[in-house]
């Protein structure tokens, strides 16, 4: 009787295994590998684009820093020019000394 019970269970498990195999059976495995290749290419494109964006951001930030420095220099130069035109009398030598002191 135990043998008959085990035999029935084995036949049932074999049927379940066949059903699972039929569910899992892939009709066209190449189709899935093609989709995987497309996903990998998209992932590479995204990584490349992200690297380019990060490099652009760094370049943009450097450009802003340099622009701010030039704007600061222009403001300082305009102030010095204004003192030159001031009749209270600042000399041209003082103007160039102050401009050079900004960058030295």
HELIX and SHEET records of a PDB file:
HELIX    1   1 UNK A    2  UNK A   24  1                                  23    
HELIX    2   2 UNK A   29  UNK A   85  1                                  57    
HELIX    3   3 UNK A   92  UNK A  103  1                                  12    
END                                                                             
